Amino acid sequence: MTLKYHPDDIAELDTARYLRRRESQFFRSGAYDAVELAGMIATEALTLGAETVQIQSEGDWLIVTADKDWLEPYGQEAFHTITPFPEAGVNSMLAEVLAVAFSAAAITFTRAGSVVIKGQGAPPSSRVGQKAVRAFAFRRQREA
């Protein structure tokens, strides 16, 4: 039996492009909504065991902070791939990748430090999430 396709024929998925082309499938209004997205991320943290979760607004940034590192098991994958989130139900996925795809900038903070995932500009102040184990911040503005 000969193969019809070769493994080299498989193109890598551009996750952000894929998500932007299907935007209406991820937001209730059919379009990117930063406040709704912050709520999705906060819900994830609670579902994964955080007890204290806050959504803060600082300038054009929205910040989700929690007393538990809800993303630790997923590492950087949560920001760059469509990551299954079975704890929330069938066909659920982590929402941080949506922030990376749609917002102008994203940054994450843990006690080990901060990592800029995307974009430029002044990130939220260093006071954000000082007592939190994990914080995830993204700009309300849509990617240009």
N, C-alpha and C positions, 0 to 999 in steps of 0.2 A: 504494500500500500504506500503510495507516495503522498506526501503532504501537499495540499493545495496552497497553503501559505507557510511562510517561514517565520520563525519568531522575530526576525528582524523587520518583518512587515508590520508589526504592532507599534503604533505610535503612542508615545507617552501622553497621557491626558493633561491638558492645561486646565487645572482645577478652577482657577479664578475665572478664566474665560467661560468654562462650562457653566459655572454658577451664575455669572452675569447674563448669559444667554437664556437662562431659565429663572430669572428673578421672580417672576410672578408665582412660582411654586413655593417660595420660601417666606413670603410676607403676606399677612392677611389682606392688606390693601392692594397687593400685586406689585408694590414698589418698595425699594429699600426704605426702611423706617428704623432709624438709629435707636429710638426709645424702645420700640418693640424688641429689637435685637438685644439690647441690654437686659430686658426682662427674660429673654430666652436663656441668656448666659447665666443670670442669677438663678433661674430655675434649675439649670444643670448643677450648679454648686450645691443647692439644697438637696436635689435628688441623689447626689453622690456623697452626702453625709455632712455637709457644712451645717452648722447650727446658727451662725450669725453671718448674714449676707447683706451687703448694702450696695445700692446703686447711687453714685454721686455724680454731680455735674460740675465741671470746672471749666469755665470758658466754653470752648467748642469740643471739649472732651467729655465722654461718658466713661465712668470707671466702676467696675464691679469688683468688690472686695469680699473676701470670705476668711473665716477662721480655719479653713481647711484648704489644702492645695488640691482642688478637685481635678486639676489637669495633670498632676504628677504621673499617673500611670500611662498617659498618652504621649508625654514629651512634646517635641516640636511637631509631631504628626498632626496634632489638633489644629495647628495653624495653617497647614499646607495641603491637607488631604481631606476628603470626605470621610470622616471617622464615625463608624457605627456607635450608637449610643443606646444599646438594648435596654438599659434601665428605664428609659423613657417610653419604650414600646417598639413595636415592629416598625421598621423603616425610619427610625429616628437617627439623627446624626448630631454631633457636637456643633454648636453654632459659631464658635470662634472663627472658623474658616470663612464664614459669611462676612464677618467684620474685615477680615483680610481682603476678601474679594471686592467688597463694596465701599469701604470707608477709605479716607485719604491717608490714614496712618493708624498703626496699632503697636502697642507695647505691653509687655507683661512684666510684673514684678514678683519676686519671691524674696525670702530672706537672704538668698544667695546673691541677689542683685537684680538688675533689670536687663531686658533684652528687647531691642527695637526690632519688631517683626517686619514693619513696613512703614515707609514714609519718612517725612522730615517735619520739622517744626518743634516748637517748645512742648515737650511732654508735660503731663500734669506735675504739679509740685511734688517735691520729695516727701511732703507730709502725707500725701495720699496713701492710705493703706498701711501706715506705720505699724499698726497693731495687727494687720492682716497677715495671714500666711501666704495668700496669693491675691494679686490684683491683676486685672486685665483692663486696659484702657484703649479706647479707640475714638477717633475723631468723628463727630456727627456728619461732617461734610463727606459727600460722596467723592470717590476717586475721580479725578479730572480726566 
